[in-house]
Amino acid sequence: MRIMKRILYMCLGIIAVSAISCYDDKGNYDYHDINEVIFGEVETNRNVLLNIDTLKINADDFVEMSDADLTNMERFEYLWVIFPSSDNRAKDTISMERMLNYPVILAPGDYELYLKIRDRETNVQWKKQFSVTVGTPYSRGIMIIGEDENGSVEAEMLSMAGIDTLIVKDILKNSGLPVLQGPVSFLHTGNQSEDYKQVWILSESGSYYLDRETLQGSVSNVFNNCCTETYEDPLIPIVIAPEPCDINGKVEGQRVVVCKDGRLFYTYLLLSSGMFSYSLNCLRDDLDTFIPASKYIFYGIQSFQKFIWYSEETNRFYKVDNLLNYYSDTLEQKSTDAFPWDQNGTGRRLIYGENTWNEAQVWVSDGNSFALMSDGSQAYIYKFNVNKMEARNVYEISSAVSAELLDADFYAFSSTRSVLFYVKNNTLYAYTYDMGNERLETIPLETTDEITMLKFDLTMEPMKDALFIATYNAMDGGTLRKYYVGNNPDKVELSADPTAVWSGLTKVKNMSWRAVL
């Protein structure tokens, strides 16, 4: 025990002597605080446009130093280094100034940008990372088709790919396409892979695909080029489905095209390389009889597993539920169906059709489709779910409303309420068709200009019930406004979005969203 205590005292003595020595020697050393760089709050994600935007980032706005002057360029070195996200070896120094002021000449794509600061006195370095997406004016935004002052087809784009929203005008004037009549649609068909990212101009007099980045085209860029079979007459698409189903431009791997002559084509992109084979305008037990399709394709918004189409010639609905087939089928009539798929016994015909987010829930339901039907004097609304092949309800519209409604210029079904909006004599109406609560309301707008388009957004803000209304006057041109449908159960109200008003446009007839990932 005495030996153990002796050893312990010896150890404590060594520790004490060591501590005293350190205290005594403190004054023999010269300590200096190293200058530190502190990065403050700054937006690190930047979207810019090739050959249009200038990428501006000022280090003075977010860089602080603990013991030095950041403006001392003799002491501090600033480097702005950028490289593609997919290849960090392809680095390029685009500035050596504190304020980056770079006219964008990079190829479209995603980039990583670093601000590197080096203290030349101590050789200590710091860096701040940014993400930069370079697009063309056409890579993201609202695509618009309409008529110019001569009544010819013109396309424009509300470009939202860069720092500010830009209106890109006169897209077709120098596109290489002939003068077109009867605007139908201006759309981007999706983002399956590079080969299928096609932009289309659809019109009554001709339809053409354009280069995805430059929007240049040719009279030879026609749908016939996309078919495995040869057709003597030009095929003019007037419908390409499905639409993108989210703000990033997501589209299912299937595609359906309806041509002006009623031919219906389908392709599964990953198997067919984007080529369309036989038309689906026949039935399995009668492959030789051609049944022309209408311009309405019904499908589930979230999942394009199957689709329903209608023929004015036979006055009935048909289904394609096996996307590997080269024919269509009649729909099986179930006892629970609210209306017959064969309309010949009812005398009703399809007037208008639309797919909505109605009752849609993620992984639960794909939304509902609606068809406005008429027997010549009375109007009816059919509600059905395509993926479940269910005829869910039929609503008989009041006879006091039917005549005007059936003679309307435009229609749009709400996704959140049992409301059909329509325009008649340049007035906007909202008809609530919910059984027992039917009513017609006039919806006031802030303009008396001619209404040229009525369309719900299914893509940019899914299930938000955003209604776009386009108007026109000869002096100011076209104007596009966004509204939200209110949830007041006693009244249909529209709430205008003051940040979504664009003027000086063409006479707008249709719009769609484009986003290239």
MOGI-V231435 format. One record per residue. N is the residue number from 1. RES is the residue in one small letter. SS is DSSP state (h for helix, s for strand, l for the rest). PHI is phi in radians with two decimals (* if undefined). BURIAL is # if it has 9 or more other ideal C-beta (glycine too) atoms within 8 Angstrom, else .. Layout:
n=(N/N)
res=(RES/RES)
ss=(SS/SS)
phi=(PHI/PHI)
burial=(BURIAL/BURIAL)
This chain:
n=(1/2/3/4/5/6/7/8/9/10/11/12/13/14/15/16/17/18/19/20/21/22/23/24/25/26/27/28/29/30/31/32/33/34/35/36/37/38/39/40/41/42/43/44/45/46/47/48/49/50/51/52/53/54/55/56/57/58/59/60/61/62/63/64/65/66/67/68/69/70/71/72/73/74/75/76/77/78/79/80/81/82/83/84/85/86/87/88/89/90/91/92/93/94/95/96/97/98/99/100/101/102/103/104/105/106/107/108/109/110/111/112/113/114/115/116/117/118/119/120/121/122/123/124/125/126/127/128/129/130/131/132/133/134/135/136/137/138/139/140/141/142/143/144/145/146/147/148/149/150/151/152/153/154/155/156/157/158/159/160/161/162/163/164/165/166/167/168/169/170/171/172/173/174/175/176/177/178/179/180/181/182/183/184/185/186/187/188/189/190/191/192/193/194/195/196/197/198/199/200/201/202/203/204/205/206/207/208/209/210/211/212/213/214/215/216/217/218/219/220/221/222/223/224/225/226/227/228/229/230/231/232/233/234/235/236/237/238/239/240/241/242/243/244/245/246/247/248/249/250/251/252/253/254/255/256/257/258/259/260/261/262/263/264/265/266/267/268/269/270/271/272/273/274/275/276/277/278/279/280/281/282/283/284/285/286/287/288/289/290/291/292/293/294/295/296/297/298/299/300/301/302/303/304/305/306/307/308/309/310/311/312/313/314/315/316/317/318/319/320/321/322/323/324/325/326/327/328/329/330/331/332/333/334/335/336/337/338/339/340/341/342/343/344/345/346/347/348/349/350/351/352/353/354/355/356/357/358/359/360/361/362/363/364/365/366/367/368/369/370/371/372/373/374/375/376/377/378/379/380/381/382/383/384/385/386/387/388/389/390/391/392/393/394/395/396/397/398/399/400/401/402/403/404/405/406/407/408/409/410/411/412/413/414/415/416/417/418/419/420/421/422/423/424/425/426/427/428/429/430/431/432/433/434/435/436/437/438/439/440/441/442/443/444/445/446/447/448/449/450/451/452/453/454/455/456/457/458/459/460/461/462/463/464/465/466/467/468/469/470/471/472/473/474/475/476/477/478/479/480/481/482/483/484/485/486/487/488/489/490/491/492/493/494/495/496/497/498/499/500/501/502/503/504/505/506/507/508/509/510/511/512/513/514/515/516/517)
res=(m/r/i/m/k/r/i/l/y/m/c/l/g/i/i/a/v/s/a/i/s/c/y/d/d/k/g/n/y/d/y/h/d/i/n/e/v/i/f/g/e/v/e/t/n/r/n/v/l/l/n/i/d/t/l/k/i/n/a/d/d/f/v/e/m/s/d/a/d/l/t/n/m/e/r/f/e/y/l/w/v/i/f/p/s/s/d/n/r/a/k/d/t/i/s/m/e/r/m/l/n/y/p/v/i/l/a/p/g/d/y/e/l/y/l/k/i/r/d/r/e/t/n/v/q/w/k/k/q/f/s/v/t/v/g/t/p/y/s/r/g/i/m/i/i/g/e/d/e/n/g/s/v/e/a/e/m/l/s/m/a/g/i/d/t/l/i/v/k/d/i/l/k/n/s/g/l/p/v/l/q/g/p/v/s/f/l/h/t/g/n/q/s/e/d/y/k/q/v/w/i/l/s/e/s/g/s/y/y/l/d/r/e/t/l/q/g/s/v/s/n/v/f/n/n/c/c/t/e/t/y/e/d/p/l/i/p/i/v/i/a/p/e/p/c/d/i/n/g/k/v/e/g/q/r/v/v/v/c/k/d/g/r/l/f/y/t/y/l/l/l/s/s/g/m/f/s/y/s/l/n/c/l/r/d/d/l/d/t/f/i/p/a/s/k/y/i/f/y/g/i/q/s/f/q/k/f/i/w/y/s/e/e/t/n/r/f/y/k/v/d/n/l/l/n/y/y/s/d/t/l/e/q/k/s/t/d/a/f/p/w/d/q/n/g/t/g/r/r/l/i/y/g/e/n/t/w/n/e/a/q/v/w/v/s/d/g/n/s/f/a/l/m/s/d/g/s/q/a/y/i/y/k/f/n/v/n/k/m/e/a/r/n/v/y/e/i/s/s/a/v/s/a/e/l/l/d/a/d/f/y/a/f/s/s/t/r/s/v/l/f/y/v/k/n/n/t/l/y/a/y/t/y/d/m/g/n/e/r/l/e/t/i/p/l/e/t/t/d/e/i/t/m/l/k/f/d/l/t/m/e/p/m/k/d/a/l/f/i/a/t/y/n/a/m/d/g/g/t/l/r/k/y/y/v/g/n/n/p/d/k/v/e/l/s/a/d/p/t/a/v/w/s/g/l/t/k/v/k/n/m/s/w/r/a/v/l)
ss=(l/h/h/h/h/h/h/h/h/h/h/h/h/h/h/h/h/h/h/h/h/h/h/h/h/h/h/h/l/l/l/l/l/l/l/l/s/s/s/l/l/l/l/l/s/s/s/s/s/l/l/l/l/s/s/s/s/s/h/h/h/l/s/s/s/l/l/l/l/l/l/l/l/l/l/s/s/s/s/s/s/s/s/s/l/l/l/l/l/l/l/s/s/s/s/l/l/l/s/s/s/s/s/l/l/l/l/l/s/s/s/s/s/s/s/s/s/s/s/l/l/l/l/l/s/s/s/s/s/s/s/s/s/s/s/l/l/l/l/s/s/s/s/s/s/s/s/l/l/l/l/l/s/s/s/s/s/s/s/l/l/l/l/l/l/s/s/s/l/l/l/l/l/l/l/l/l/l/l/l/l/l/s/s/s/s/s/s/l/l/l/l/l/h/h/h/l/l/s/s/s/s/s/l/l/l/l/s/s/s/l/l/l/l/l/l/l/l/l/l/l/l/h/h/h/h/s/l/l/l/l/l/l/l/l/l/s/s/s/s/s/l/l/l/l/l/l/l/l/l/l/l/l/s/s/s/s/s/s/l/l/l/l/s/s/s/s/s/h/h/h/h/l/l/l/s/l/l/l/l/l/l/s/l/l/s/l/l/l/l/l/l/l/l/l/l/s/s/l/l/l/l/l/l/l/l/s/s/s/s/s/l/l/l/l/s/s/s/s/s/l/l/l/l/l/l/l/s/s/s/l/l/l/l/l/l/l/l/l/l/l/s/h/h/h/l/l/l/s/s/s/s/s/s/s/l/l/l/l/l/s/l/l/l/s/l/l/l/s/s/s/s/s/s/l/l/l/l/s/s/s/s/s/s/s/l/l/l/l/s/s/s/s/s/s/s/l/l/h/h/h/h/h/h/h/h/l/l/l/s/s/s/s/l/l/l/l/l/s/s/s/s/s/s/l/l/s/s/s/s/s/s/l/l/l/l/l/l/s/s/s/s/s/l/l/l/l/l/l/s/s/s/s/s/s/s/l/l/l/l/l/l/l/l/l/s/s/s/s/s/s/s/s/l/l/l/s/s/s/s/s/s/s/s/s/l/l/l/l/l/l/l/l/s/s/s/s/s/s/s/s/s/s/s/s/l/s/s/s/s/s/s/s/s/s/l/l)
phi=(*/-1.09/-1.14/-1.13/-1.12/-1.06/-1.09/-1.08/-1.09/-1.11/-1.15/-1.11/-1.16/-1.10/-1.07/-1.12/-1.06/-1.10/-1.11/-1.13/-1.10/-1.08/-1.13/-1.18/-1.53/-1.01/-1.26/-1.45/-2.02/-1.92/-1.67/-2.29/-1.31/-1.45/-1.07/-1.93/-1.80/-2.04/-1.65/-1.54/-1.23/-2.77/-1.22/-1.75/-1.93/-2.17/-1.97/-2.37/-1.94/-1.05/1.11/-2.17/-1.56/-2.01/-1.39/-2.08/-2.46/-1.80/-1.06/-1.06/-1.40/-2.46/-1.81/-2.22/-2.19/-1.34/-2.62/-2.87/-1.76/-1.16/-1.46/-1.34/-1.28/-1.27/-1.55/-1.92/-1.84/-1.99/-2.28/-1.85/-2.02/-2.25/-2.76/-1.08/-1.04/-1.54/-2.65/-1.36/-1.51/-1.57/-1.41/-2.52/-1.51/-1.80/-2.91/-2.17/-1.87/-1.13/-1.76/-1.34/-2.44/-2.00/-1.14/-1.30/-2.21/-1.38/-1.13/-0.95/2.74/-1.76/-2.32/-1.86/-2.12/-2.14/-1.68/-1.94/-2.05/-2.15/-1.49/-1.19/-1.29/-1.92/1.14/-1.40/-2.18/-2.35/-2.59/-2.23/-1.76/-2.27/-1.99/-2.19/-1.92/-1.75/-2.21/-1.68/-1.02/-1.79/-1.44/-2.73/2.62/-1.69/-1.61/-2.14/-2.21/-2.90/-2.09/-1.47/-1.14/-1.68/1.49/-1.53/-1.21/-2.42/-2.13/-2.43/-2.51/-1.51/-1.33/-2.11/-1.52/-1.96/-1.20/-2.10/-1.36/-2.02/-1.73/-1.66/-1.78/0.88/-1.13/-1.46/-1.06/-2.07/-1.53/1.60/-1.64/-1.25/-1.17/-1.94/-2.22/1.32/-1.10/-2.07/-2.80/-2.29/-2.57/-1.90/-1.49/2.37/-2.33/-1.11/-2.85/-0.99/-1.12/-1.86/-1.41/-1.88/-1.87/-2.11/-1.87/-1.92/-2.55/-1.17/-1.65/2.93/-2.28/-2.50/-1.70/-2.05/-1.07/-1.17/-1.72/-1.73/1.02/-1.59/-2.41/-2.76/-1.13/-1.56/-1.47/-1.99/-1.16/-0.95/-1.17/-1.67/-1.90/-1.37/-1.69/-1.73/-2.13/-1.17/-1.55/-1.17/-1.59/-2.02/-1.09/-2.09/-2.49/-2.26/-2.27/-1.54/-1.35/-0.98/-2.00/-2.71/-1.21/-1.56/1.45/-1.11/-2.35/-1.11/-1.39/-1.84/-2.56/-2.15/-2.23/-1.97/-1.72/-1.04/-1.47/1.59/-1.20/-2.09/-2.12/-2.44/-2.55/-1.82/-1.00/-1.22/-1.70/-1.91/0.98/1.38/-1.69/-1.82/-1.77/-1.23/-1.28/-1.77/-1.49/-2.58/-1.87/-1.01/-1.64/-2.70/-1.32/-1.66/-1.57/-1.52/-2.01/-1.19/-1.67/-1.37/-1.47/-1.88/-2.01/-1.83/-2.78/-1.36/-1.05/-1.53/-2.63/-1.53/-1.57/-2.82/-2.63/-2.10/-2.32/-2.22/-2.04/-1.20/-1.20/-1.71/1.00/-2.64/-1.62/-2.23/-2.19/-2.22/-1.95/-2.16/-1.32/-1.82/-1.40/-2.02/-2.64/-1.96/-2.35/-1.31/-1.55/-1.21/-1.47/-1.72/-1.14/-1.56/-1.17/-1.40/-2.66/-1.39/-1.29/-1.62/-1.60/-1.11/-1.36/-1.71/1.34/-1.66/-2.29/-1.29/-1.83/-2.76/-2.45/-2.76/-1.73/-2.38/-1.52/-0.84/1.12/-1.32/-2.41/-1.02/1.13/-2.02/-2.46/-1.73/1.55/-2.12/-1.91/-2.29/-2.28/-1.59/-2.02/-2.52/-1.75/1.94/-2.33/-1.84/-1.84/-2.40/-2.02/-1.78/-2.04/-2.63/-1.91/-1.30/-1.12/-1.66/0.91/-1.99/-1.53/-1.50/-2.84/-2.33/-2.06/-1.57/-1.42/-0.87/-1.08/-1.23/-1.81/-0.95/-1.04/-1.20/-1.09/-1.23/-1.80/-1.29/-1.54/-2.49/-2.34/-2.80/-1.62/-1.23/-1.60/-1.96/-2.41/-1.43/-2.34/-1.92/-1.54/-2.65/-2.07/-2.45/0.91/1.08/-2.12/-1.64/-2.10/-2.24/-1.87/-1.50/-1.79/-1.06/-1.01/1.49/-2.30/-1.14/-2.86/-2.04/-2.24/-1.58/-1.80/-1.26/-2.09/-1.43/-2.49/-1.86/-1.10/-1.05/-1.47/-2.01/-2.77/-2.42/-2.71/-1.48/-1.45/-1.85/-2.09/-1.17/-2.35/-0.94/1.15/-1.58/0.98/-1.60/-1.83/-1.73/-2.19/-1.89/-2.28/-2.67/-2.46/-1.11/-1.36/-1.74/1.41/-1.55/-2.31/-2.03/-2.25/-1.97/-2.27/-2.01/-1.37/-1.33/-1.97/-1.14/-1.18/-1.66/-2.80/-1.54/-2.24/-1.95/-1.90/-1.32/-1.66/-1.17/-1.54/-2.15/-2.34/-2.24/-2.06/1.30/-1.64/-1.20/-1.36/-1.19/-2.01/-2.80/-2.61/-2.70/-1.77/-2.22/-2.54/-1.76/-1.33)
burial=(././././././././././././././././././././././././././././././././././#/./#/./#/././#/./././#/#/#/#/#/./#/#/./#/./#/./#/./././#/./#/#/./#/./#/././././#/#/./#/#/#/#/#/#/#/#/./././././././././#/././#/#/#/./#/./#/./#/./#/#/#/#/#/#/#/#/#/#/#/#/././././././././#/./#/#/#/#/#/#/#/#/#/#/#/#/#/#/#/#/#/#/#/./././#/#/#/#/#/#/#/#/./#/#/./././#/#/#/././#/#/././#/./#/././#/#/./#/#/#/#/#/#/#/#/#/#/./././#/#/#/#/#/#/#/#/././#/#/#/#/#/./#/././#/./#/./././#/#/#/#/././#/./././././././#/#/#/#/#/#/#/#/#/#/#/./#/./#/./#/././#/#/#/#/#/#/././#/#/#/#/#/#/#/#/././#/./#/#/#/#/././#/#/#/#/./././././././#/#/#/#/./#/#/#/#/#/#/././#/./#/#/#/#/#/#/#/././#/#/#/#/#/#/././#/./#/./#/#/#/#/#/./././././#/#/#/#/#/#/#/././#/././#/#/././#/#/#/#/#/#/./#/./././././#/#/#/#/#/#/#/#/#/#/././#/#/#/#/#/#/#/#/#/#/./#/#/#/././#/#/./#/./././#/#/././#/#/./#/./#/#/#/#/#/#/#/#/./#/#/#/#/#/#/./././#/#/#/#/#/#/././././#/./#/#/./#/./././././././#/#/#/#/#/#/#/#/#/././#/././#/#/#/#/#/#/#/#/././././#/#/#/#/#/#/#/#/#/#/./././././#/./#/./#/#/./././#/#/././#/#/#/#/#/#/#/#/#/#/#/#/.)
